[in-house]
Structure formats: structure tokens, C-alpha cells
Amino acid sequence: MSEHDDDLRAVARAYIEQREDGVTDYPAFVAAVDAYRKRHPETSNGEAALIVSNLMQEMPRAGCL
């Protein structure tokens, strides 16, 4: 299992759980960014948001959605 796969899984889990709880898209995205930053605290908010955005584009191809 690669770090990338673990990151994708953490981001997907945070986002999907929020959406299933009825949270709108942006707060769910923020939760995903927070999940990423917990794994990579050295990453700035802006950089984490960009990385999470890219990871989220992979979610359907990875079978996360």
C-alpha cells in the first residue's frame, strides 16, 4: 500500500462520511483537507487544498464514489 493510496483513502473517507451525514460540498471538502493535514501537518492549507482537490478527482476512478 502506498502513501498516495493511504492519502486517497483518508480524503475519500472524510469527504464521503460528511456528505452521507448531509453536509454540503464545501464543508465536506474542508473535512477532507483536515484529514489530509493530519497525515501531513507540514503541508500548508493552500497546498493541502490543491492536493485534496487532485485526489478527489481520482476518487471515482479508484472506486471511492
Order of alpha helices (4+ residues) and beta strands (2+ residues): alpha-alpha-alpha
